[in-house]
């Protein structure tokens, strides 16, 4: 399966990817800014996620929330999301509405600041605080998203602090702080635009140049943070969380090579062997056979700078204690690190990875997002076409070597959630 790809870079630095197909009369517009929580300054965390909200609050020619109204009235869908090192905004619209989607994205890239007000900042700051209460503070196990990075990356590392940021920092943020963050990072030379689906390439290129071409680049591009960390933990780490949860949960992270590196593909396959779906090793051993876990999974974080994480996540079954759960997870990882994997396990993992990869390219928006990812992180959207063959070169011997080097006890960090009534026992 080869995805058709054409690219261009405008004079202002905006990188554009075009992927044309006419399967359905829909076109996806996907805009990635190479900025996330990792780019926030000390004492000013939470800005990247705040801007995911602020960019829907109007620009010079668009009223607050009108972006949603215009796209939905045209029969389209839209949203945005924030991650550690990127923020993206996306629309899927009928083919004849491509100009609308591009104009809306260009208007907020080029003229958000004149429409930014203290009232909008205060309102969206409260929205983010409520989001934190709902998704983190009052959600069972909700703090794991901030506890795991804090446990696995040192305090000065860009990945250490949480994605949603500090509510104290957000409360202290001024309109000038927020405007500076936008002017620094939300510029065409720090963005990747992808158009995928049913469109005329000549018309699309003309629209991109018309709407985005005059937006100025950042005259003083910011420096990137230092992501360097030791390759391994080289010591065990453990945090016990006394929480209002019904069942213990063990989350074990191993530091591994960064996503996209040569050694990472074996790590990705290892994650699939360990915990991809119900035929995986951990699910078979811990859920079906030993009945220690109610669920078990494993996955990589797909971090492309410094180091990635391979994460094993198991929730206890019934009255299984936190100690028993933790011991069982580490025992299975010990076996994995000692004995490695079999050819059938790797064959199964590769088949699942390929199926998921192909599925992720089926819709125009998913394809656009994947192309934006490879253009942003690796500088070349065409790398998407090399992924199936790159995975197929991974052998059981390589995965076994990875397990022996990277999955030992001295490269594990454990985050253990314990029901509040049992916390004293687990911490003893």
N, C-alpha and C positions, 0 to 999 in steps of 0.2 A: 504494500500500500504506500504510494508516494503522494504526498500532499503538494499540490502546485503552489509555488512560492515565488513572488517577485518582491524586490525591495528597492527602496530609494532613501536617501537622506537629504532633507531640505537644507538650505543654506543656514538656517538658524539652529541646525543640529538635530531636529526631530527625525527620528528613524521610523520609517513606515514600512509595514509588511502588508502585501496583498495576497490573498488566497481565494481564487475564484472557483466557484462551482454553482451549478444551477439546479440542484436537486429539489430545492424548495424556494418559493419566492420570498426569501428572508435574507437579510444581511446583518451581520454582527459588527459592531464597532467596539473595540476594546483598547483602552488606554492605560498603560502602566507607567507610573512614576517611580523612579528608582530611589524611593525613600520610604522608610518604615520606622518602627520604634528604635531600631539600632542607630539611627541618625540623630536622635534627640540629644540635646545637651544635658549635662549634669544639672539637676535642679529644675529641668523643664521637660519632664517626661509626660507622655500622653498626648503630645501634639499631633503625631501622625494619625492616630485614631480620631482625635477631635476633628481633623481636617476631612476625614471621610464624611463627617456630618456637615461641616461648614460648606463643602462644595455643592451641596444641594440647597443652600440658602440664598441663592440668587447671585447674579453677576450684573455687569453694566446694562445688559439688554434683556435680562431674564429676572422675573420676580422670585422671591423666596418660594420654594416648592413648585415653581412653574415648570422646572425641568421634568419632574415626575408627570405633571399634568399634560404637558405637550407630547411626551413620548407615549403615555398610556392612551391619550386621545387618538393618536395615530395608529393604535393597535400594537404597540410595542411593549417591551419589558425592559427594566433597567435596575441597576444597583451599584454598590461599591463594596470594597473590602480592604482591610489593612492586614499586613503581615510584618514580620520583623524587618525585612529589607525591601518592601515594595508596598505601594498602594495602587489599587486599580479601580477603574470606573468603566461600566460597560452597558451597552444597549443592544437589543435585538429588535429590529423593526422590519416592516414590509419593505421590499426592495425599493419602492418608489419614495421611501422616506429617508434614504441615506443622507441626503443633504441636511435634513433636520438634525439627525443625530450628530453629524460632524460639526455643524454650526454650534450646537449646544456645548459640545466639549471644547471647541475653540474659544467660545465666549467666556467660559469660566477659567480656561487656562490664561487667556490674555487680559481679562478685565474683572477678576474677582475682587481685587482690593478696593476699587471705588465703591463697591456695594457692601463691603464689610462694615458692620456697625457693632457698637458695644452691646446693644440689645440682642443681636443675633449671637454674639459670642456667649453672653450670659445664658441665653436659652439653650444653646447646644451644649454648653458646659453642664447644665443641669440634666440634660438628656443623657449624656455620657455617665454622669454619676448614678443616675437611675439604672442605666444599663449594667453598671458594675454591681449594684445591689442585687439586681435580678439574676445576672449570669455568673457572678462570682461569690459574693458574700452570702446569698441565700440559696445557693445551688449546692446540692450534695457533691462533694469532691470538687467544688467549683474553683478552689484556690490552686489546683494542681498546675494550671497554665502559667501561674506566676512562680510557684514554688520550685518546679522542676528546673527552669532556666536559672533561677537564683542558686540552686544547689549545684548545677553542673557547669556554670561559667563564673569566673571570678568577679568580684564586685565592680572592677573597672572595665569589664568587657561589655561591648555593645549589646550582647544578647542577654545580659544578666537581669535587667529590669523587665517588668511585665509589659505586655503589649498594650494593655489598656491604660497603663501609666499610674502615677500617683495622683490621688484626688487633691492632696495638698498642693502639688505643683500646678494642677489645673486651676485651683482656686486662686493662686497667686498670679496666674498668667494675665498679662495686660494685652490690650488690643495691639500695641506696638510689638510685643513678643510674637503674637500670632501672625501679624503681617510680615515680620522678618522671616519667619519659618516658611511662609508661602513664597515670598520673593526669592528665597534661597533655593528651594527644592522644586517648586512647581513651574518649571521652565521647559521649553521645548527640547533643549539639549540634555535634559535629564528625563526624557520620556520616550516611550515606544508606543506607536499607534498601529494597531492591526485592524484590517478590514477583511472579513471572510464571508463567503456565501455568494448570493446572487446579485452581482453588480457588473456594470460595464467598466472595465479597467481604465479606459480613457477618461470617462466622466469622473470616476473616483479620484484619479490623480489630479484632475483639474480642481475638484472640490477641495481636496486636501491643501493644495497650494493656495487656493483662494482664501480659505478660512484660517489656515495655520501659518502660512508663509510669512506674514508680516509681524508675527509675535516675536519679540526680541529674545535672544538667548541671554543667559546669565553672564554679564561681563566679567564676573569674578567667581568662577565655579568653586564650590566648596570642596575641601579635602574630605577624603573618606576616612572613617574611623579605623583603628587598628584591630583586626579580628584575630590576630595570632594567639594561639594557645598551645601548650604542650600536646603532642599527638594523643597521649593517653592520660587518664587520671593518675595512674600508678599508685593509687591507694583507694581503699573503700570509703564511701561516704554514705551517710544514712540520716534521714530525718523522719521522725515520728510525728504525725499530725493527729492531735486529739480533736475530733470533729463530730458534728451531729449527723452521723451516717448510720445506716442499719448494718452494713457489712464491711469488713476489712477490705482494703484494696492495696495491692502492691504494684508500684510503678518502678521499674528498674531501667536505668538509662546507661548505655555504654558509649563512650566517646569514640567516634570513627572518622575516617577521612571525609573531607567535604564532598557534598553531592556533585556529581559530574566528573569527579576525578577518576583516574583509571582504577584505583582500588575500591572505589565506592560501589561499583556494580555488583561485586561479590557480596558486599554488605547488604545491598538492596535485596538480593536473592536470599541471603541468610534470613532477613526479616520475613520474607514470604514463607520460607520453610518453617520458621518458628511460629508464625502467628497469622498467616493470611487465610482466613475463612476456617470452616469447621473441619477440614481435612488436615489442618496444620499440626505440627508436632505438639505444641503446647496445648492446643484444644483437645487433641486425642488423649494426651497423657493426663492433664490436670482436670479436664472437665468430664470426659467420658469414662476414662479408666479409674482414676483415683477419686473422682468426684469431690475434689478439693475446691475447684473453681466453678463459678457460675458462668463465667465468660473469660476468654483469653485471646489476646491479640498481640501483634508485634508490627512495628513499622519504623521507617526512618522519618526524621523531621525534614529532610531535604534542604538542609542549610548548606549554602554553596561557599561560604567564606570561613576560613579558619578550621572549623571542624563541624561535623554533623553529629547527630545522636541516633542510635538505634535503641528504640524504646520497647520494652515488654510490659504489658498492662494486664493484670489478672485481678478480678474481683472474686472474693470468697463465696463459697456455696454454703447456704444455711448457717449452721452453728460452728463452722470451721474457724478456729482462732487465728488471730493475726500472726502469731508465731509460727503456727503450722503452715499457713499460707506462704509466708516469706521463705521459710525453709524449703518448701516444695518448689517454689520458683527458682531459687538459687541452685537447688539440686539438679533441676532439669537443665539449667544453663551450664552447670559444671559438666554434665554429660555431653552437652553440645560442644563445649570448648575442648573436651578431651577426645571425643570420638568423631566429631565432624558430622558430615551428612552423606546420604546415599545418592546414587544416580537417580533412582525413581523420585526421591524427594525434590531434587533439583529440577527434574523434568516437569513435575507437577507445578512447582513454583514458577518456572519460566512460562508455562502455558497460561497460568493465571495472570501473570504480569502482562503478557502480550494481549490477552483478552481485555484486560482493563485499559491498556494503552490504546488499543483500537477503539474501544467504546468511548474513550475520552476525546476522540476526534470526530465523532459522528455528527454532533450538532455544530452549527456555524459558530456559536458563541464559545463552546468548549474548545473548538479548534483555534479560534482567535486567541483565547486565553493561553493555550499551550504555546502558540507561536510567540506571543508576547513574552512568555516566561523564558524561552530559549534566547530570544533577542536581548532581553534585559540582563539575564544572568551570565550568558555565555557569548553574547555578541553576534550570534548567528542563528536565525530562526530555522534555517535549513537543517540544523542538527537534529530536528525532530524526526527527519526521515532516516536517520542513522540509528535511532534507538533500538528498534527490534533486532537488528543484526548485532548491535553491541551487546545486548543482553544474551543473545544466543551463543556468543563466544564464551560465556561464563561456564566453567566446568565444576563438577563436584569437588575436584581437588582444590580449586581456587577458593571455594566456599569453606571447605574444611580448613585450609590454611588461614583464612580470615577468622574463623571461629577460634582457632588455637591462639591467634595473636591478639585479638581484640575483645574476646568475650570472657576472659578470665576474671576472677573475683576482684583483682586489684584494678580493674577498669570498669567497675560498676558503682553507680550511685542509686541508692534505694530511697524512694519516697513511700512511706507506709502510712496509710490512713487507718485509724483505729476508732471504732465507736466510742464515744466519750466515756461510757461506763467501764470500758476495758482498757482505757489509755494508760492508767498507772501500771497495770500488769505488763503491757507491751514495752513500756519505757524502762522497766526495771532491768 
